[in-house]
Amino acid sequence: MELKRTVKQAIHSANTLIERARSQHLTLAVTGLSRSGKTAFITSLVNQLQQGNTPEHLPLFDVVRERRLKHVRQVAQPHLNVASFRYLAGMRNLTATPPKWPEPTKTISEIRLELTFKAKSNRWLSGSEPSKLLLDIIDYPGEWLLDLPMLNLDFQQWSEQQWHLLEQPPRKDASADWRQQALALLGREPCDDAIHECADHYAKLLKEFKQTLGLSLLQPGRMLMPGDMEGTPALAFFPLPEQCLLDDAASKALWHILKARYDYYVKHVVKAFFKRYFSHFDRQVVLVDCLQPLNEGEAHFREMQQAIGQVMNSFQYGEQSWWQQLFDPKIDRLLIAATKADHVTIEQFEPLTNLVEQITEDARRYASFSDIKIQSQALASIRATKFGHVQQGKKTVPALKGNRISDGQSITLFPGDVPPGLPSPAFFEQHSFNFVAFAPQPRQSDYAPLPHIGMDKAIEFLLGDVLK
């Protein structure tokens, strides 16, 4: 039995190598912070490929416009120990009455699509048969993504960074009780129950930062969604101020316990997770929600910018030869997308794209050193509003119409201007934003493709070169 399993794994690995050599296998990383729209993007991507196969619906997707895409189907995923991405469950939400957004990811999941298409010319190894592309798409909780920057920090560096955040607005008031609890452990013989209680309180604090304050830099991310790690010593750690190293022996003992747990977490959880899933991607999508941080204020906006930059720098970039694709795949195309473009009016698309380019400027510069292809754009994976105009006195102004998610009420509004670049502190003081969250539109037919803005342009950039 063991020999048979080994042979099957060897055959699977050989097939994967052959597919990579023929440029017929791609793995796509859909990345972004929590609530940036990853699950909606993947649901739309699958739907557009399967049901949107008309030039009218996807005019910028060459293989569709040229009517060369023959068939797209979901096939068995490669990893049997990874949860399947629940595409049909997401579609049921979107077709419900009233329609709802797909449920956000709670664990790692994946989906594999097989695209059958007619190549423009017979390529090496393609023969006369229709060509095929296997596309693996990985989905995962955005909370776990936030741990990747910890790979570059030791416990002391991480503690200094986190403690500094805790002492600054908007965390300062909310964290006061917890900081007092943590400091009270100093000078005492370490007690495992007290450490666990303090770690539990820290986890609750992180959840409050996310749900109430809308903050982004939340580590360790597994405390927000621990899964089977809940209650384990690997998650029973928290930051301490550097002064602990200069104090008494009991404080140093506490420091070393927490350091050991942090080191274990980074090595056996974060690094293992990164190595297994994220170090082998071929293409990457980075989804950025600029609008909600603008609503919440300058501190939230700056933190989102910092979090995105730290996460993107964790990935490997570099143009690939076919030989590198076989044995050392790296990301060679990077799409940076400002999501929820349907939550602003049409003339705001360009400022929104400019804004997301400046938010990710450092990371884009880092990626460009490797001469990879980078595209920035605004998009709405699943369009939830309609564009129009309203009269304000003698003026006609652009507006949006959609169903507000909080109460389902149909509303028409102008949400505000998107800053054309990184906003200054004065900009936040002088401008008010009203970027409302909208519910999905009711679907006219279960067979109609999902409405979108810019998905055809995004798919062409991500897949077009291998569908020639």
C-alpha positions in Angstrom: 0.0 0.0 0.0 2.8 2.4 0.9 4.6 1.5 -2.3 1.5 2.2 -4.4 1.0 5.5 -2.7 4.6 6.5 -3.4 4.2 5.5 -7.1 1.0 7.6 -7.4 2.8 10.6 -5.8 5.7 10.2 -8.2 3.4 10.0 -11.2 1.5 13.1 -10.0 4.8 15.0 -9.5 6.0 14.0 -13.0 2.7 15.1 -14.6 3.0 18.4 -12.8 6.5 18.9 -14.1 5.5 18.1 -17.6 2.6 20.6 -17.4 4.9 23.3 -16.1 7.4 22.6 -18.9 4.6 23.1 -21.4 3.5 26.3 -19.7 0.2 24.6 -19.1 0.0 24.9 -15.3 -0.3 28.1 -13.3 -0.8 28.7 -9.6 -2.5 32.0 -8.7 -2.1 33.8 -5.4 -5.1 36.0 -4.5 -3.8 38.1 -1.7 -5.0 41.0 0.4 -5.9 42.0 3.9 -9.0 40.8 5.6 -12.2 42.2 4.0 -10.4 43.3 0.8 -12.6 41.0 -1.3 -10.5 37.9 -1.9 -13.4 35.4 -1.8 -15.6 37.6 -4.0 -12.7 37.9 -6.5 -12.2 34.2 -6.7 -15.9 33.5 -7.0 -16.2 36.1 -9.8 -13.0 34.7 -11.6 -14.4 31.2 -11.7 -17.8 32.5 -12.8 -16.5 34.7 -15.6 -14.4 31.9 -17.0 -17.3 29.4 -16.8 -20.3 31.5 -17.7 -19.0 34.7 -19.2 -17.6 33.3 -22.4 -18.9 36.0 -24.7 -17.1 39.0 -26.2 -19.9 41.3 -25.0 -19.3 40.3 -21.4 -15.5 40.0 -21.4 -14.4 42.3 -24.3 -10.8 42.7 -23.1 -10.1 39.0 -22.6 -8.5 38.1 -25.9 -9.2 34.3 -26.0 -12.9 35.1 -25.4 -13.0 38.0 -27.9 -11.4 35.7 -30.5 -13.7 32.9 -29.6 -10.9 30.5 -28.8 -11.9 29.5 -25.3 -13.7 26.2 -25.7 -14.5 25.0 -22.3 -13.8 25.6 -18.6 -14.5 23.1 -15.9 -13.6 22.5 -12.3 -11.5 19.4 -11.8 -10.1 17.5 -8.8 -7.8 19.7 -6.7 -4.2 18.6 -6.2 -4.1 18.5 -2.4 -6.6 16.2 -0.7 -5.8 17.5 2.7 -6.8 21.1 1.9 -10.4 22.3 2.0 -12.1 22.9 -1.3 -13.0 26.5 -2.2 -16.8 26.6 -1.9 -17.7 28.2 -5.2 -21.2 26.9 -5.4 -21.9 28.0 -1.8 -20.8 31.5 -2.8 -23.1 31.4 -5.8 -26.0 30.3 -3.7 -25.5 33.3 -1.5 -25.5 35.6 -4.5 -28.7 34.1 -5.8 -30.5 34.1 -2.5 -33.5 36.4 -1.8 -32.2 38.9 -0.8 -28.7 38.2 -2.3 -25.8 38.0 0.1 -22.0 38.2 -0.3 -20.1 34.9 -0.2 -18.9 34.0 3.2 -15.3 35.1 4.0 -12.6 32.4 4.2 -12.1 30.7 7.6 -9.3 28.3 6.5 -7.0 27.5 3.6 -8.9 26.3 0.5 -8.2 25.8 -3.1 -9.9 25.2 -6.5 -8.5 23.9 -9.8 -9.9 24.8 -13.2 -9.1 23.2 -16.5 -9.3 25.6 -19.5 -9.5 24.1 -22.9 -8.7 26.5 -25.7 -7.5 26.8 -29.3 -4.0 28.1 -29.6 -3.3 30.7 -32.2 -0.5 28.5 -33.6 0.9 25.1 -32.8 3.3 25.6 -29.9 6.1 23.3 -28.7 4.5 20.1 -27.4 1.0 21.3 -28.2 0.4 19.2 -31.3 -2.9 19.5 -33.2 -5.1 18.8 -30.2 -6.8 21.7 -28.3 -4.5 23.1 -25.7 -5.3 22.9 -22.0 -4.3 25.0 -19.0 -4.6 23.9 -15.4 -5.2 26.9 -13.1 -4.8 26.4 -9.3 -6.3 29.2 -7.2 -5.6 29.4 -3.5 -7.8 31.2 -0.9 -7.0 31.7 2.7 -7.9 33.9 5.7 -6.4 37.4 5.3 -5.6 37.3 9.0 -3.0 34.6 8.4 -1.4 36.7 5.7 -0.5 39.3 8.3 1.9 36.9 10.0 4.3 36.8 7.0 6.3 40.0 8.0 7.1 38.2 11.3 9.5 36.0 9.3 11.9 38.9 9.2 11.6 39.9 12.9 13.0 38.3 16.1 11.0 38.4 19.3 12.7 41.6 20.5 12.1 43.5 17.2 8.5 42.3 17.1 7.8 43.2 20.7 9.3 46.7 20.2 7.1 47.2 17.1 3.9 46.0 18.7 4.4 47.7 22.0 5.0 51.0 20.2 1.7 50.5 18.4 -0.1 49.7 21.7 1.1 53.0 23.2 -0.2 55.1 20.3 -3.7 56.2 19.2 -6.0 54.6 18.2 -4.9 51.6 20.3 -3.7 53.4 23.4 -7.0 53.7 25.3 -8.3 50.3 24.3 -5.1 48.6 25.3 -4.5 50.3 28.7 -6.0 47.5 30.8 -4.1 44.8 28.9 -0.8 46.6 29.1 -1.3 46.9 32.9 -2.0 43.2 33.1 1.1 42.3 31.1 3.4 44.6 33.1 2.0 43.1 36.3 3.6 39.8 35.3 7.1 41.3 35.5 9.1 40.6 38.7 7.1 37.5 39.5 8.0 33.8 39.0 6.4 32.9 35.6 3.1 31.1 35.9 1.7 29.3 32.9 -1.9 29.9 33.8 -1.2 33.7 34.1 0.6 33.7 30.8 -2.3 31.9 29.1 -4.8 34.4 30.6 -2.7 37.3 29.4 -2.4 35.8 25.9 -6.2 35.2 25.8 -6.8 38.9 26.8 -4.4 39.9 24.1 -6.3 37.8 21.5 -9.5 39.5 22.5 -7.8 42.9 22.2 -6.7 42.1 18.6 -10.3 41.1 17.7 -11.5 44.4 19.2 -8.9 46.3 17.1 -10.2 44.6 14.0 -13.9 44.6 14.6 -14.4 47.9 16.4 -11.4 50.0 15.3 -11.0 48.6 11.8 -7.2 48.3 12.2 -4.9 46.2 9.9 -1.5 45.4 11.6 -2.7 42.6 13.9 -0.2 40.0 14.9 -0.2 37.1 15.4 -3.0 36.7 12.9 -3.8 33.2 14.1 -5.1 34.7 17.3 -7.9 36.2 15.2 -8.7 32.8 13.6 -6.8 30.1 15.6 -8.6 27.0 14.3 -7.1 23.9 15.9 -4.3 26.0 17.5 -6.7 27.5 20.0 -5.5 27.1 23.6 -2.0 25.7 22.6 1.2 27.1 24.1 2.3 28.0 20.5 -0.3 30.8 20.6 0.3 31.8 24.3 2.6 34.7 23.8 2.4 38.4 23.5 4.8 41.4 23.2 6.7 42.8 26.2 8.7 46.1 26.4 12.5 45.8 26.0 13.1 46.9 29.6 12.4 43.3 30.7 15.9 42.3 29.6 17.4 44.8 32.0 15.3 43.9 35.0 15.2 41.0 37.5 15.7 37.3 36.9 12.0 36.6 37.0 11.2 39.1 34.3 14.0 37.7 32.2 12.6 34.2 32.7 9.2 35.4 31.4 10.8 37.1 28.4 12.6 33.8 27.5 9.4 31.8 27.8 7.6 34.1 25.4 10.6 34.3 23.1 10.7 30.5 22.8 7.0 30.4 22.0 7.3 33.2 19.4 10.3 31.5 17.8 8.3 28.2 17.6 5.3 30.0 16.1 7.4 31.7 13.4 9.3 28.6 12.5 6.7 25.9 12.7 3.5 27.8 11.8 4.3 30.9 9.8 7.4 29.6 7.9 5.8 26.2 7.3 2.6 27.9 6.0 4.6 30.2 3.7 6.8 27.4 2.4 3.9 25.1 1.7 1.6 27.5 0.0 3.1 30.9 -0.8 6.6 30.3 -2.0 5.5 28.4 -5.2 3.0 30.9 -6.8 3.5 31.9 -10.4 1.1 34.9 -10.5 -0.1 37.2 -7.8 -3.2 39.4 -7.3 -3.0 42.0 -4.5 -6.4 43.3 -3.6 -6.6 46.7 -1.7 -9.6 48.3 -0.2 -8.7 51.9 -0.1 -12.3 53.2 0.6 -13.0 51.9 4.1 -9.7 53.2 5.6 -10.5 56.6 4.0 -13.8 56.5 5.8 -12.2 55.6 9.1 -9.5 58.3 9.1 -5.8 59.0 8.7 -4.4 56.5 11.3 -6.3 53.6 9.7 -5.3 54.6 6.2 -1.6 54.8 7.1 -1.7 51.5 8.9 -3.4 49.8 5.9 -0.6 51.2 3.7 2.1 49.9 6.0 0.5 46.4 6.3 0.2 46.0 2.5 3.8 47.0 2.1 5.1 44.5 4.7 3.0 41.7 3.3 4.0 42.2 -0.4 7.7 42.3 0.5 7.3 38.8 1.8 6.8 37.3 -1.6 9.4 36.3 -4.2 9.4 38.0 -7.5 11.3 37.3 -10.7 10.9 36.7 -14.4 10.9 32.9 -15.0 12.4 30.7 -17.7 10.7 27.4 -18.3 13.5 25.7 -16.3 12.9 27.9 -13.3 9.2 27.2 -13.5 10.0 23.5 -13.0 12.1 23.8 -10.0 12.1 27.3 -8.5 8.8 29.1 -9.5 8.6 32.8 -8.6 5.9 35.3 -9.3 6.4 36.8 -12.7 3.1 38.9 -13.1 1.7 41.1 -10.4 -1.8 42.6 -10.5 -2.5 45.3 -7.9 -6.2 46.0 -7.8 -8.2 48.7 -6.0 -11.4 46.8 -5.1 -15.0 48.1 -4.8 -14.7 50.4 -7.8 -18.5 50.2 -8.0 -18.6 52.1 -4.7 -17.3 55.2 -6.4 -18.5 57.0 -9.6 -16.9 56.4 -13.0 -14.8 59.6 -13.0 -13.2 58.4 -9.7 -11.7 55.3 -11.3 -8.5 57.0 -12.4 -7.9 58.7 -9.0 -8.6 55.3 -7.3 -6.0 53.6 -9.5 -3.5 56.3 -8.9 -4.1 56.1 -5.1 -3.5 52.3 -5.0 -0.3 52.7 -7.1 1.0 55.2 -4.5 -0.1 53.0 -1.5 1.9 50.1 -3.0 4.8 52.2 -4.4 7.6 50.8 -2.3 6.4 47.2 -2.9 6.0 47.9 -6.6 9.5 49.3 -6.8 10.8 46.2 -5.0 9.0 43.9 -7.4 10.1 45.9 -10.5 13.7 45.3 -9.6 13.1 41.7 -10.9 11.7 43.0 -14.2 8.3 41.4 -13.8 5.1 42.7 -15.4 3.0 44.8 -13.1 -0.5 46.1 -13.7 -2.6 48.4 -11.5 -6.3 49.0 -12.0 -9.6 49.6 -10.3 -12.1 46.8 -10.4 -15.3 45.5 -8.9 -15.3 41.7 -8.8 -19.1 41.6 -8.4 -20.8 44.8 -9.3 -23.3 46.0 -6.7 -24.4 49.4 -8.0 -25.6 51.3 -11.1 -24.1 54.5 -12.3 -26.2 57.6 -13.0 -26.7 61.3 -12.4 -28.9 63.4 -10.1 -29.9 67.1 -10.2 -28.6 69.3 -7.5 -30.2 72.7 -8.2 -29.0 73.6 -11.7 -26.2 71.1 -11.6 -26.2 67.5 -12.8 -23.8 65.4 -10.6 -22.7 61.8 -10.9 -24.2 59.4 -8.4 -24.5 55.7 -7.5 -27.7 53.7 -6.9 -27.7 50.4 -4.9 -29.1 48.6 -1.9 -27.4 49.5 1.3 -26.1 46.4 3.0 -27.1 47.5 6.6 -30.8 47.6 5.9 -31.4 46.7 2.3 -32.8 50.1 1.4 -32.3 51.4 -2.1 -30.3 54.6 -2.0 -28.8 57.1 -4.5 -25.8 59.1 -3.4 -22.5 60.7 -4.4 -20.0 59.1 -2.1 -17.2 61.6 -2.3 -14.0 62.3 -4.2 -11.1 59.8 -4.1 -7.8 61.6 -3.5 -5.6 61.4 -6.6 -2.6 60.5 -4.5 -1.6 59.8 -0.9 -3.7 62.2 1.2 -2.1 64.6 3.6 -3.2 65.1 7.2 -5.0 68.3 6.1 -6.9 66.3 3.5 -8.6 64.1 6.1 -9.5 67.2 8.1 -11.1 69.0 5.1 -12.9 66.1 3.4 -15.7 63.8 4.5 -16.3 60.5 2.8 -19.4 58.4 2.6 -18.3 55.1 1.0 -21.3 53.0 1.8 -21.3 49.2 1.8 -23.7 47.8 -0.8 -25.4 44.5 -1.0 -25.1 42.4 -4.3 -27.7 43.1 -7.0 -30.5 40.5 -7.5 -29.6 38.2 -10.4 -31.9 38.1 -13.4 -30.9 34.5 -14.2 -28.9 31.7 -12.6 -27.1 31.2 -15.9 -26.2 34.9 -16.4 -22.5 35.7 -15.6 -21.9 38.0 -12.6 -21.8 41.7 -13.4 -18.3 43.2 -12.9 -16.1 46.1 -13.6 -12.6 45.4 -15.0 -12.5 41.6 -14.5 -11.8 41.0 -18.2 -8.8 43.3 -18.1 -7.5 41.6 -14.9 -8.0 38.0 -16.4 -6.3 39.0 -19.6 -3.3 40.3 -17.7 -3.1 37.2 -15.5 -3.8 34.4 -18.1 -3.7 36.0 -21.6 0.0 35.2 -22.3 -0.5 31.4 -21.8 -3.7 31.3 -23.8 -2.1 32.5 -27.0 
